[in-house]
C-alpha cells in the first residue's frame, strides 16, 4: 500500500523492555497492547524489501545492550538486502525492565548512556567506513580470490567501553553507513544528534514547540561543526481525516471514547520511569530528573511554557497517535494544517502515525494525499519508470554516502588515505 502510494518509507519503533512501571505492574501495558507483545522489527525488513523497490525502512535498535561489532553486521546485511534502503534510529534505551533482563542491575544513568553511545558510533563508523577499501572485493575467478587481503583492515579500536580489534564481517554495502536517525531532546541527546544524526524525529505538542526544537537541532549541528541543513527534522503527526470537518471530529471523538487512560499512562510511565499511578490525575506535572526518557517527560512538563499538563490531559493526548500532535479535519483542513507545520514549524517531513492499522493510512492515502499533492505540499506520485534510489539519496539527492561534514566521513577519508587512493 505504501509503495503504491509513493511513500518515502516506513519506520519501525522498538523497545527491548516491558512497560511495568505504572502501578508496579505490566498489567496495564498488557491489557492495552502498549508496545507488548512486540516482535523484532529487523527480521521483517528483508521480506518487505523483497516485494518493494522504492519504499525505504527505518528501524530502531538500542545500542546499550548490543555489541557494535554485531549491530554493524546486521545493518550492513540489511543495507545489502534492501539495496541501500535502510536507516537506523539510534536509541540508548530508557527501560529498567530492559536493563534487568539484559544483565544489568539497573540501566546506566542518562548521561553515561550517551557517553557510551558516542564511543559506540566511533566503532561502527570504523567498521562500516574504514575496514574495507572500495575495491577490496575482487571476485577474481582466475586468481581464485574473492577478497584481496591487502585491502581489508582491522579497526584496532580500544576505548573506555569497547575493544574491537578486528575486521568488519560484511563487504561494503550500498550506503556503507545506514542513514542515521535520532530523537534525543535532552541537552545531552541534542548534542549527540547534532554530531551524528542525519534526520531527527521530534515529538511536539504544537507548531511553536516544533520550531523551538528545529532551532535547537540546528544549533546543535553548528556546535558540532556541521551545517544545520545537514539534519532533516521529521515531526510525528497523526491525521484523522474525513470528507468534512464535522465527520472527522466525530471520528476523532469516537477514537477517544475507545482509548484507555490506563494504557496511555502505562506507556508514559514506562518511557519516563515515573509511576503515574501515584499522581492525582488533575494535578499539573512537574519536571524531574529520571533515568528513563527525559525528553518525553520534558515535552509535557517544561517544553511548552504556555501550558501546565495534568496526567489526565497527557493520557488523552497520548491515546491518539502517541507522542505526536494530531490534525483533525477535511482534506482541505489537513492540507492547511500541514502547510502551517511546514512553514511555521520549519519541519522537513512528517512521520505519519495512525489511529487504526491499516485504516488510518488507507484513509490518509484516499482522502488527504490527493489534496496534499494538488497543493504541492508533498511530492507528486512516483513515475512508473523511476529508478530506485537509496534512502540517503531521498534525503540528500546525489549522495549515497554520508555528507563530508558528518563524522563517519572522517573514517572514509582515513580509509582512502591508508589505501593510497
C-alpha positions as a Markdown table, in Angstrom:
| # | Residue | x | y | z |
|---|---|---|---|---|
| 1 | Unk | 0.0 | 0.0 | 0.0 |
| 2 | Unk | 2.8 | 2.5 | 0.9 |
| 3 | Unk | 4.8 | 1.5 | -2.1 |
| 4 | Unk | 1.9 | 2.1 | -4.4 |
| 5 | Unk | 1.2 | 5.4 | -2.8 |
| 6 | Unk | 4.8 | 6.6 | -3.3 |
| 7 | Unk | 5.5 | 7.0 | 0.4 |
| 8 | Unk | 9.2 | 7.6 | 1.0 |
| 9 | Unk | 9.5 | 5.0 | 3.8 |
| 10 | Unk | 8.1 | 3.1 | 6.8 |
| 11 | Unk | 9.5 | 3.4 | 10.3 |
| 12 | Unk | 9.5 | 0.8 | 13.0 |
| 13 | Unk | 9.8 | 1.9 | 16.6 |
| 14 | Unk | 11.0 | -0.7 | 19.0 |
| 15 | Unk | 11.7 | -1.4 | 22.7 |
| 16 | Unk | 13.5 | -4.2 | 24.4 |
| 17 | Unk | 11.7 | -3.7 | 27.7 |
| 18 | Unk | 8.1 | -4.0 | 29.1 |
| 19 | Unk | 6.2 | -1.0 | 30.4 |
| 20 | Unk | 6.0 | -2.3 | 34.0 |
| 21 | Unk | 6.4 | 1.0 | 36.0 |
| 22 | Unk | 2.7 | 2.1 | 36.2 |
| 23 | Unk | 1.3 | 0.7 | 39.5 |
| 24 | Unk | 4.4 | -1.5 | 39.7 |
| 25 | Unk | 2.9 | -3.9 | 37.1 |
| 26 | Unk | 3.0 | -4.7 | 33.4 |
| 27 | Unk | -0.8 | -5.4 | 33.6 |
| 28 | Unk | -1.8 | -2.0 | 32.1 |
| 29 | Unk | 0.5 | -2.4 | 29.2 |
| 30 | Unk | -0.6 | -5.9 | 28.5 |
| 31 | Unk | -4.3 | -5.1 | 28.6 |
| 32 | Unk | -3.8 | -2.1 | 26.2 |
| 33 | Unk | -1.2 | -3.9 | 24.0 |
| 34 | Unk | 1.1 | -0.9 | 24.8 |
| 35 | Unk | 4.2 | -2.0 | 22.9 |
| 36 | Unk | 3.6 | -5.5 | 24.1 |
| 37 | Unk | 3.9 | -8.1 | 22.8 |
| 38 | Unk | 6.5 | -6.8 | 20.3 |
| 39 | Unk | 8.5 | -8.7 | 17.7 |
| 40 | Unk | 11.9 | -7.9 | 16.4 |
| 41 | Unk | 11.4 | -5.5 | 13.5 |
| 42 | Unk | 14.8 | -6.0 | 11.9 |
| 43 | Unk | 13.8 | -9.5 | 10.7 |
| 44 | Unk | 10.7 | -8.2 | 8.9 |
| 45 | Unk | 12.6 | -5.8 | 6.7 |
| 46 | Unk | 14.3 | -8.2 | 4.3 |
| 47 | Unk | 10.9 | -9.7 | 3.4 |
| 48 | Unk | 9.3 | -6.3 | 2.8 |
| 49 | Unk | 12.3 | -5.3 | 0.7 |
| 50 | Unk | 11.9 | -8.4 | -1.5 |
| 51 | Unk | 8.4 | -7.2 | -2.6 |
| 52 | Unk | 9.2 | -3.5 | -3.0 |
| 53 | Unk | 11.6 | -1.4 | -5.0 |
| 54 | Unk | 11.3 | 2.2 | -3.7 |
| 55 | Unk | 10.0 | 2.0 | -0.1 |
| 56 | Unk | 12.7 | 2.6 | 2.5 |
| 57 | Unk | 12.9 | 1.2 | 6.0 |
| 58 | Unk | 13.9 | 3.0 | 9.2 |
| 59 | Unk | 14.2 | 0.8 | 12.3 |
| 60 | Unk | 15.0 | 1.4 | 16.0 |
| 61 | Unk | 17.9 | -0.6 | 17.6 |
| 62 | Unk | 19.2 | 0.1 | 21.0 |
| 63 | Unk | 23.0 | 0.3 | 21.2 |
| 64 | Unk | 23.1 | 0.0 | 25.0 |
| 65 | Unk | 22.5 | -3.8 | 25.0 |
| 66 | Unk | 24.2 | -5.0 | 21.8 |
| 67 | Unk | 27.9 | -5.1 | 20.9 |
| 68 | Unk | 28.7 | -2.7 | 18.0 |
| 69 | Unk | 30.5 | -5.5 | 16.1 |
| 70 | Unk | 27.2 | -7.4 | 15.7 |
| 71 | Unk | 25.0 | -4.4 | 15.1 |
| 72 | Unk | 27.3 | -3.2 | 12.3 |
| 73 | Unk | 26.9 | -6.6 | 10.6 |
| 74 | Unk | 23.1 | -6.6 | 10.9 |
| 75 | Unk | 22.8 | -3.2 | 9.3 |
| 76 | Unk | 25.3 | -4.0 | 6.5 |
| 77 | Unk | 23.3 | -7.1 | 5.8 |
| 78 | Unk | 20.0 | -5.1 | 5.7 |
| 79 | Unk | 21.7 | -2.5 | 3.5 |
| 80 | Unk | 22.7 | -5.2 | 1.1 |
| 81 | Unk | 19.3 | -6.9 | 1.1 |
| 82 | Unk | 17.4 | -3.6 | 0.6 |
| 83 | Unk | 19.7 | -2.1 | -2.0 |
| 84 | Unk | 20.6 | 0.8 | 0.3 |
| 85 | Unk | 17.1 | 1.5 | 1.6 |
| 86 | Unk | 17.7 | 1.2 | 5.3 |
| 87 | Unk | 18.2 | 3.6 | 8.2 |
| 88 | Unk | 19.0 | 3.1 | 11.9 |
| 89 | Unk | 17.1 | 5.1 | 14.6 |
| 90 | Unk | 19.8 | 5.3 | 17.3 |
| 91 | Unk | 18.4 | 4.9 | 20.9 |
| 92 | Unk | 20.2 | 4.4 | 24.2 |
| 93 | Unk | 17.1 | 2.8 | 25.9 |
| 94 | Unk | 15.1 | 4.1 | 28.8 |
| 95 | Unk | 13.7 | 0.9 | 30.4 |
| 96 | Unk | 14.8 | -0.5 | 33.7 |
| 97 | Unk | 12.9 | -3.7 | 32.6 |
| 98 | Unk | 15.3 | -4.0 | 29.6 |
| 99 | Unk | 18.3 | -3.5 | 31.9 |
| 100 | Unk | 17.2 | -6.1 | 34.4 |
| 101 | Unk | 16.6 | -8.7 | 31.6 |
| 102 | Unk | 19.8 | -7.9 | 29.8 |
| 103 | Unk | 22.2 | -8.5 | 32.6 |
| 104 | Unk | 22.2 | -5.2 | 34.4 |
| 105 | Unk | 21.2 | -4.4 | 38.0 |
| 106 | Unk | 19.9 | -1.1 | 36.6 |
| 107 | Unk | 20.4 | 0.9 | 33.5 |
| 108 | Unk | 23.3 | 3.4 | 33.1 |
| 109 | Unk | 22.5 | 7.0 | 34.0 |
| 110 | Unk | 21.0 | 9.1 | 31.2 |
| 111 | Unk | 24.3 | 11.0 | 30.5 |
| 112 | Unk | 26.5 | 7.9 | 30.7 |
| 113 | Unk | 24.4 | 6.2 | 28.2 |
| 114 | Unk | 25.2 | 9.0 | 25.7 |
| 115 | Unk | 29.0 | 8.8 | 26.6 |
| 116 | Unk | 28.8 | 5.1 | 25.7 |
| 117 | Unk | 26.8 | 5.9 | 22.6 |
| 118 | Unk | 29.4 | 8.3 | 21.4 |
| 119 | Unk | 32.2 | 5.7 | 21.5 |
| 120 | Unk | 29.8 | 3.1 | 20.0 |
| 121 | Unk | 29.4 | 5.3 | 17.0 |
| 122 | Unk | 33.2 | 5.6 | 16.5 |
| 123 | Unk | 33.3 | 1.8 | 16.5 |
| 124 | Unk | 30.6 | 1.3 | 13.9 |
| 125 | Unk | 31.9 | 4.1 | 11.7 |
| 126 | Unk | 35.3 | 2.3 | 11.7 |
| 127 | Unk | 33.7 | -1.0 | 10.8 |
| 128 | Unk | 31.5 | 0.4 | 8.0 |
| 129 | Unk | 33.8 | 3.0 | 6.5 |
| 130 | Unk | 37.4 | 2.1 | 7.1 |
| 131 | Unk | 37.7 | -1.7 | 7.3 |
| 132 | Unk | 37.2 | -2.4 | 3.6 |
| 133 | Unk | 38.7 | -0.5 | 0.7 |
| 134 | Unk | 36.2 | 0.2 | -2.0 |
| 135 | Unk | 37.9 | -2.3 | -4.3 |
| 136 | Unk | 38.7 | -5.0 | -1.7 |
| 137 | Unk | 36.1 | -7.4 | -3.1 |
| 138 | Unk | 37.7 | -8.6 | -6.4 |
| 139 | Unk | 35.7 | -11.8 | -7.2 |
| 140 | Unk | 38.8 | -12.7 | -9.2 |
| 141 | Unk | 38.0 | -16.1 | -10.7 |
| 142 | Unk | 41.4 | -16.6 | -12.5 |
| 143 | Unk | 43.3 | -15.7 | -9.3 |
| 144 | Unk | 40.9 | -17.7 | -7.1 |
| 145 | Unk | 40.5 | -14.7 | -4.8 |
| 146 | Unk | 37.2 | -13.3 | -3.6 |
| 147 | Unk | 38.7 | -10.6 | -1.3 |
| 148 | Unk | 42.1 | -9.0 | -1.6 |
| 149 | Unk | 43.5 | -9.4 | 1.9 |
| 150 | Unk | 45.8 | -6.3 | 1.5 |
| 151 | Unk | 42.6 | -4.2 | 1.2 |
| 152 | Unk | 40.8 | -5.3 | 4.3 |
| 153 | Unk | 42.0 | -3.6 | 7.5 |
| 154 | Unk | 41.5 | -4.3 | 11.3 |
| 155 | Unk | 40.0 | -1.3 | 13.1 |
| 156 | Unk | 42.1 | -1.8 | 16.2 |
| 157 | Unk | 39.6 | 0.0 | 18.4 |
| 158 | Unk | 40.5 | 0.2 | 22.1 |
| 159 | Unk | 38.4 | 2.5 | 24.3 |
| 160 | Unk | 36.6 | 3.1 | 27.6 |
| 161 | Unk | 33.6 | 0.8 | 26.8 |
| 162 | Unk | 34.7 | -1.3 | 23.8 |
| 163 | Unk | 37.6 | -3.2 | 22.5 |
| 164 | Unk | 37.2 | -4.2 | 18.8 |
| 165 | Unk | 40.5 | -5.2 | 17.2 |
| 166 | Unk | 39.3 | -6.9 | 14.0 |
| 167 | Unk | 37.8 | -6.6 | 10.6 |
| 168 | Unk | 34.2 | -5.8 | 9.7 |
| 169 | Unk | 32.3 | -9.1 | 8.8 |
| 170 | Unk | 30.5 | -7.7 | 5.7 |
| 171 | Unk | 31.7 | -6.4 | 2.4 |
| 172 | Unk | 30.8 | -2.8 | 1.8 |
| 173 | Unk | 27.0 | -2.2 | 1.3 |
| 174 | Unk | 25.5 | 0.4 | -1.0 |
| 175 | Unk | 25.4 | 3.1 | 1.7 |
| 176 | Unk | 28.1 | 1.7 | 3.9 |
| 177 | Unk | 26.8 | 3.6 | 6.9 |
| 178 | Unk | 23.0 | 3.4 | 7.1 |
| 179 | Unk | 21.1 | 6.6 | 7.3 |
| 180 | Unk | 21.2 | 7.7 | 10.9 |
| 181 | Unk | 18.0 | 8.8 | 12.7 |
| 182 | Unk | 17.9 | 10.0 | 16.3 |
| 183 | Unk | 15.2 | 11.5 | 18.6 |
| 184 | Unk | 17.0 | 12.7 | 21.8 |
| 185 | Unk | 15.8 | 16.1 | 23.0 |
| 186 | Unk | 17.6 | 16.4 | 26.3 |
| 187 | Unk | 20.7 | 18.6 | 26.2 |
| 188 | Unk | 23.0 | 15.5 | 26.0 |
| 189 | Unk | 20.7 | 13.9 | 23.4 |
| 190 | Unk | 20.6 | 17.0 | 21.4 |
| 191 | Unk | 24.4 | 17.3 | 21.3 |
| 192 | Unk | 24.6 | 13.6 | 20.3 |
| 193 | Unk | 22.1 | 14.2 | 17.5 |
| 194 | Unk | 23.9 | 17.4 | 16.3 |
| 195 | Unk | 27.0 | 15.3 | 15.9 |
| 196 | Unk | 25.7 | 12.1 | 14.4 |
| 197 | Unk | 22.1 | 12.4 | 13.1 |
| 198 | Unk | 21.2 | 12.8 | 9.5 |
| 199 | Unk | 17.5 | 13.1 | 10.4 |
| 200 | Unk | 15.9 | 13.8 | 13.8 |
| 201 | Unk | 12.4 | 12.7 | 14.9 |
| 202 | Unk | 10.7 | 15.3 | 17.1 |
| 203 | Unk | 7.8 | 14.8 | 19.4 |
| 204 | Unk | 5.8 | 18.0 | 19.9 |
| 205 | Unk | 2.5 | 19.3 | 21.2 |
| 206 | Unk | 2.4 | 22.4 | 19.0 |
| 207 | Unk | 3.8 | 24.1 | 15.9 |
| 208 | Unk | 5.6 | 26.6 | 18.2 |
| 209 | Unk | 7.2 | 23.8 | 20.1 |
| 210 | Unk | 8.3 | 22.2 | 16.8 |
| 211 | Unk | 10.0 | 25.5 | 15.7 |
| 212 | Unk | 11.9 | 25.7 | 19.0 |
| 213 | Unk | 13.1 | 22.1 | 18.5 |
| 214 | Unk | 14.2 | 22.8 | 14.9 |
| 215 | Unk | 16.2 | 25.8 | 16.1 |
| 216 | Unk | 17.8 | 23.8 | 18.9 |
| 217 | Unk | 18.7 | 21.0 | 16.5 |
| 218 | Unk | 20.2 | 23.5 | 14.1 |
| 219 | Unk | 22.3 | 25.0 | 16.8 |
| 220 | Unk | 23.5 | 21.5 | 17.9 |
| 221 | Unk | 24.6 | 20.9 | 14.3 |
| 222 | Unk | 26.6 | 24.1 | 14.3 |
| 223 | Unk | 28.2 | 23.3 | 17.6 |
| 224 | Unk | 29.3 | 20.0 | 16.1 |
| 225 | Unk | 30.8 | 21.8 | 13.1 |
| 226 | Unk | 28.0 | 20.9 | 10.7 |
| 227 | Unk | 25.5 | 22.8 | 8.5 |
| 228 | Unk | 22.0 | 22.9 | 10.1 |
| 229 | Unk | 20.7 | 21.8 | 6.7 |
| 230 | Unk | 22.6 | 18.6 | 7.0 |
| 231 | Unk | 20.0 | 17.4 | 9.5 |
| 232 | Unk | 16.4 | 16.8 | 8.4 |
| 233 | Unk | 13.7 | 17.3 | 11.0 |
| 234 | Unk | 10.7 | 15.0 | 11.0 |
| 235 | Unk | 7.7 | 15.5 | 13.2 |
| 236 | Unk | 5.4 | 12.7 | 14.5 |
| 237 | Unk | 1.9 | 13.6 | 13.4 |
| 238 | Unk | -1.4 | 11.7 | 13.4 |
| 239 | Unk | -4.0 | 12.7 | 10.8 |
| 240 | Unk | -7.7 | 12.0 | 11.4 |
| 241 | Unk | -9.4 | 12.8 | 8.0 |
| 242 | Unk | -12.9 | 12.5 | 6.7 |
| 243 | Unk | -14.9 | 14.2 | 3.9 |
| 244 | Unk | -15.9 | 17.1 | 6.2 |
| 245 | Unk | -14.5 | 18.7 | 9.4 |
| 246 | Unk | -17.6 | 17.6 | 11.2 |
| 247 | Unk | -17.2 | 13.9 | 10.2 |
| 248 | Unk | -13.5 | 14.0 | 11.1 |
| 249 | Unk | -14.3 | 15.4 | 14.5 |
| 250 | Unk | -16.9 | 12.8 | 15.1 |
| 251 | Unk | -14.4 | 10.1 | 14.1 |
| 252 | Unk | -11.8 | 11.6 | 16.5 |
| 253 | Unk | -14.3 | 11.6 | 19.4 |
| 254 | Unk | -15.1 | 8.0 | 18.7 |
| 255 | Unk | -11.4 | 7.1 | 18.9 |
| 256 | Unk | -11.1 | 9.0 | 22.2 |
| 257 | Unk | -14.1 | 7.2 | 23.7 |
| 258 | Unk | -12.4 | 3.8 | 22.9 |
| 259 | Unk | -9.0 | 4.7 | 24.3 |
| 260 | Unk | -8.0 | 3.9 | 27.9 |
| 261 | Unk | -6.2 | 6.2 | 30.2 |
| 262 | Unk | -4.5 | 3.3 | 31.9 |
| 263 | Unk | -2.9 | 2.2 | 28.6 |
| 264 | Unk | -1.6 | 5.7 | 27.8 |
| 265 | Unk | -0.2 | 6.2 | 31.3 |
| 266 | Unk | 1.4 | 2.7 | 31.3 |
| 267 | Unk | 3.4 | 3.8 | 28.2 |
| 268 | Unk | 4.2 | 7.2 | 29.7 |
| 269 | Unk | 5.3 | 5.6 | 33.0 |
| 270 | Unk | 7.4 | 3.1 | 31.0 |
| 271 | Unk | 9.0 | 5.8 | 28.9 |
| 272 | Unk | 9.9 | 8.2 | 31.8 |
| 273 | Unk | 10.4 | 5.7 | 34.7 |
| 274 | Unk | 7.9 | 7.6 | 36.8 |
| 275 | Unk | 4.8 | 5.8 | 38.2 |
| 276 | Unk | 1.9 | 8.0 | 37.1 |
| 277 | Unk | -0.5 | 5.9 | 39.3 |
| 278 | Unk | 0.9 | 7.8 | 42.3 |
| 279 | Unk | -0.2 | 11.2 | 40.9 |
| 280 | Unk | -3.6 | 12.8 | 41.0 |
| 281 | Unk | -5.0 | 12.8 | 37.5 |
| 282 | Unk | -5.7 | 16.6 | 37.6 |
| 283 | Unk | -2.5 | 17.9 | 39.3 |
| 284 | Unk | -0.1 | 19.6 | 36.8 |
| 285 | Unk | 3.1 | 17.6 | 36.1 |
| 286 | Unk | 6.4 | 19.0 | 37.2 |
| 287 | Unk | 9.8 | 18.1 | 35.6 |
| 288 | Unk | 12.3 | 16.0 | 37.4 |
| 289 | Unk | 15.5 | 14.1 | 36.6 |
| 290 | Unk | 14.9 | 10.5 | 35.5 |
| 291 | Unk | 16.9 | 7.5 | 34.3 |
| 292 | Unk | 14.2 | 7.0 | 31.7 |
| 293 | Unk | 13.2 | 9.1 | 28.7 |
| 294 | Unk | 14.0 | 12.6 | 29.9 |
| 295 | Unk | 12.8 | 14.2 | 26.6 |
| 296 | Unk | 9.3 | 12.6 | 26.9 |
| 297 | Unk | 8.9 | 13.9 | 30.4 |
| 298 | Unk | 10.2 | 17.4 | 29.5 |
| 299 | Unk | 7.9 | 17.5 | 26.4 |
| 300 | Unk | 4.9 | 17.9 | 28.8 |
| 301 | Unk | 6.5 | 19.3 | 32.0 |
| 302 | Unk | 8.5 | 22.2 | 30.7 |
| 303 | Unk | 9.0 | 22.4 | 26.9 |
| 304 | Unk | 5.6 | 24.2 | 26.4 |
| 305 | Unk | 5.6 | 27.3 | 28.6 |
| 306 | Unk | 2.0 | 28.1 | 27.7 |
| 307 | Unk | 0.5 | 25.0 | 29.3 |
| 308 | Unk | 0.6 | 23.0 | 32.5 |
| 309 | Unk | -0.2 | 19.4 | 31.7 |
| 310 | Unk | -2.0 | 17.1 | 34.1 |
| 311 | Unk | -1.8 | 13.3 | 33.9 |
| 312 | Unk | -5.4 | 13.1 | 32.6 |
| 313 | Unk | -4.5 | 15.5 | 29.7 |
| 314 | Unk | -1.3 | 13.6 | 29.0 |
| 315 | Unk | -3.3 | 10.4 | 28.8 |
| 316 | Unk | -5.8 | 11.9 | 26.4 |
| 317 | Unk | -3.0 | 13.4 | 24.2 |
| 318 | Unk | -1.1 | 10.1 | 24.1 |
| 319 | Unk | -4.1 | 7.9 | 23.4 |
| 320 | Unk | -4.4 | 9.1 | 19.8 |
| 321 | Unk | -1.1 | 8.8 | 17.9 |
| 322 | Unk | 1.3 | 8.6 | 20.8 |
| 323 | Unk | 3.8 | 11.4 | 21.4 |
| 324 | Unk | 3.0 | 13.5 | 18.3 |
| 325 | Unk | 0.3 | 16.1 | 17.6 |
| 326 | Unk | -3.0 | 15.2 | 15.9 |
| 327 | Unk | -4.6 | 17.0 | 13.0 |
| 328 | Unk | -8.4 | 16.5 | 12.6 |
| 329 | Unk | -10.4 | 17.7 | 9.6 |
| 330 | Unk | -11.3 | 17.5 | 6.0 |
| 331 | Unk | -8.7 | 17.1 | 3.3 |
| 332 | Unk | -8.6 | 20.9 | 2.9 |
| 333 | Unk | -8.2 | 21.4 | 6.7 |
| 334 | Unk | -5.4 | 18.8 | 6.9 |
| 335 | Unk | -3.6 | 20.4 | 4.0 |
| 336 | Unk | -3.8 | 23.8 | 5.6 |
| 337 | Unk | -2.5 | 22.5 | 8.9 |
| 338 | Unk | 0.4 | 20.5 | 7.4 |
| 339 | Unk | 1.3 | 23.6 | 5.4 |
| 340 | Unk | 1.4 | 25.5 | 8.7 |
| 341 | Unk | 3.6 | 22.9 | 10.3 |
| 342 | Unk | 6.0 | 23.1 | 7.3 |
| 343 | Unk | 6.1 | 26.9 | 7.0 |
| 344 | Unk | 5.9 | 28.0 | 10.7 |
| 345 | Unk | 7.3 | 24.9 | 12.3 |
| 346 | Unk | 10.1 | 24.6 | 9.7 |
| 347 | Unk | 10.0 | 20.8 | 9.6 |
| 348 | Unk | 11.2 | 18.8 | 6.6 |
| 349 | Unk | 8.7 | 16.0 | 6.8 |
| 350 | Unk | 6.2 | 14.0 | 8.9 |
| 351 | Unk | 6.3 | 10.6 | 10.5 |
| 352 | Unk | 2.7 | 9.7 | 9.9 |
| 353 | Unk | 1.2 | 7.9 | 12.9 |
| 354 | Unk | -2.1 | 6.1 | 13.0 |
| 355 | Unk | -5.4 | 5.6 | 14.9 |
| 356 | Unk | -6.1 | 2.2 | 13.5 |
| 357 | Unk | -3.9 | -0.1 | 11.3 |
| 358 | Unk | -4.1 | -0.1 | 8.4 |
| 359 | Unk | -7.3 | 2.0 | 8.3 |
| 360 | Unk | -5.6 | 5.3 | 9.4 |
| 361 | Unk | -3.1 | 5.1 | 6.5 |
| 362 | Unk | -5.8 | 4.0 | 4.0 |
| 363 | Unk | -7.9 | 7.0 | 4.8 |
| 364 | Unk | -4.9 | 9.3 | 4.6 |
| 365 | Unk | -4.0 | 7.9 | 1.2 |
| 366 | Unk | -7.5 | 8.0 | -0.2 |
| 367 | Unk | -8.7 | 11.4 | 1.2 |
| 368 | Unk | -5.7 | 13.6 | 2.3 |
| 369 | Unk | -2.9 | 12.6 | -0.1 |
| 370 | Unk | -4.6 | 13.8 | -3.3 |
| 371 | Unk | -5.3 | 17.2 | -1.8 |
| 372 | Unk | -1.7 | 17.5 | -0.5 |
| 373 | Unk | -0.3 | 16.7 | -3.9 |
| 374 | Unk | -2.7 | 19.1 | -5.6 |
| 375 | Unk | -1.4 | 21.9 | -3.4 |
| 376 | Unk | 2.2 | 20.9 | -3.8 |
| 377 | Unk | 2.7 | 20.2 | -0.1 |
| 378 | Unk | 4.0 | 16.7 | -0.8 |
| 379 | Unk | 5.9 | 15.3 | -3.8 |
| 380 | Unk | 3.9 | 14.1 | -6.9 |
| 381 | Unk | 3.3 | 10.4 | -7.3 |
| 382 | Unk | 6.4 | 8.5 | -8.4 |
| 383 | Unk | 6.6 | 7.9 | -12.2 |
| 384 | Unk | 6.4 | 4.3 | -13.2 |
| 385 | Unk | 9.8 | 4.3 | -14.9 |
| 386 | Unk | 11.7 | 5.9 | -12.0 |
| 387 | Unk | 14.8 | 4.0 | -10.9 |
| 388 | Unk | 15.1 | 3.1 | -7.2 |
| 389 | Unk | 17.4 | 5.2 | -5.1 |
| 390 | Unk | 18.9 | 4.7 | -1.6 |
| 391 | Unk | 17.4 | 6.2 | 1.5 |
| 392 | Unk | 20.2 | 8.7 | 1.8 |
| 393 | Unk | 19.6 | 9.9 | -1.8 |
| 394 | Unk | 16.0 | 10.5 | -0.9 |
| 395 | Unk | 17.1 | 12.8 | 1.9 |
| 396 | Unk | 20.2 | 14.2 | 0.0 |
| 397 | Unk | 19.9 | 13.8 | -3.7 |
| 398 | Unk | 23.1 | 12.7 | -5.3 |
| 399 | Unk | 24.6 | 11.4 | -2.0 |
| 400 | Unk | 24.8 | 7.6 | -1.4 |
| 401 | Unk | 27.4 | 8.1 | 1.4 |
| 402 | Unk | 27.4 | 10.4 | 4.4 |
| 403 | Unk | 28.0 | 14.1 | 3.7 |
| 404 | Unk | 31.5 | 15.4 | 4.1 |
| 405 | Unk | 31.0 | 17.1 | 7.5 |
| 406 | Unk | 29.5 | 14.0 | 9.0 |
| 407 | Unk | 31.9 | 12.2 | 11.5 |
| 408 | Unk | 31.5 | 8.9 | 9.5 |
| 409 | Unk | 33.1 | 10.6 | 6.5 |
| 410 | Unk | 36.3 | 11.2 | 8.5 |
| 411 | Unk | 36.8 | 7.5 | 8.7 |
| 412 | Unk | 36.1 | 7.2 | 5.0 |
| 413 | Unk | 38.9 | 9.7 | 4.4 |
| 414 | Unk | 41.3 | 7.7 | 6.6 |
| 415 | Unk | 40.5 | 4.6 | 4.5 |
| 416 | Unk | 41.2 | 6.4 | 1.3 |
| 417 | Unk | 44.5 | 7.8 | 2.6 |
| 418 | Unk | 45.5 | 4.5 | 4.0 |
| 419 | Unk | 44.9 | 2.6 | 0.8 |
| 420 | Unk | 46.7 | 5.2 | -1.3 |
| 421 | Unk | 43.5 | 6.0 | -3.2 |
